[in-house]
Amino acid sequence: MSQTYTEKEIYGDALSTAKATTNNYNTFSNECAHEDVRNTMLHILAEEHDIQDDIFHMMSERGYYPTPAAESKKVEETKQRYSACCCK
């Protein structure tokens, strides 16, 4: 008996896989002793983030990953809070 997966399940699996992949490449790049290998890992990591972003947007466009709009005030407060901790 074969099981048929829905489009939503397939996209969800792809997104989970992309998230795990970026986590792995992030760890690999942090643990590289050789600069050229590290740069290669960082390049692949950036490409994987792009793939993850593409999958997220495909899911969002199809209504599989609803994200409510954020209030402008909350967005600005969050930007200020995190920019202050990163730019010291």
N, C-alpha and C positions, 0 to 999 in steps of 0.2 A: 504494500500500500504506500503510495507516494504522498508526500505532504506538499501542499502548495503554500508558499509564503506570500504575504501581501506586499505590495510596494512599500508600504509604511514600515513593515518589518525589515525589509531588505535595506532601506535607507537607514533605519535605526541601527542595524548591524554594521553597516558601512561607517556610520558616524562613531560608534563605539570603537571600532577597529582603528579609525583615524586618530581618535583621542589616545588610545593605548600606544599607537605608533609614535605620536609626538612625545609622549612621556618617555618612551624608550630612547629615542634619538636625543632628547634633552639630557638624559642620564649619561648616554654614551659620550656626548660632547663635553660634559662636565668632567668626565674621567679620562680624557685623552691626555697623554703625556707628550705627544708629538703635535706640533702646531699645524702642520699640513693636514693631518688626520682630523684634528679638531675643526679646522676650517671646512673640511669636507662634510663632517657631521652637521655643522651649523647650517651649511648650504642645504643639505637634505632636510634638516629640521624645518627650515623656512618653506621649502617646497611642500612638505607634509602639512604645515599649517595652512597653506593655500588650498590644499586638497580638502582638509577638514572644513575650511570656510566655505568652499564650493558646495560640499555636501549639506552643511547647515543651511545655506541659502536655498538649495533645492527643496529641502524638507520644509522650510519656512514658507516658501512660495506655494507649496502644495497643502499647507495647513497642518502638516505633521509635527511641527515644532513651533507652536504659537508662543510668541513673545510679546507681552503687552508693552505698549509705548511707555517710556519713562517720562516722568514729569521733568521739565526743563530745570526747575529749581534743584531737584535731587541730582540730576546729572552734573550740574555746576558744583554742588556741594561735594560730590564724590571726586570730581576732577581736582578740586582744591585740596581735599584731604590727602589724596594719594600723590599729587605733585609735590606737596610740602614734604612728605616723607622721603621722596626719591631725589630731591634736588638740593640736599643740604651740603 
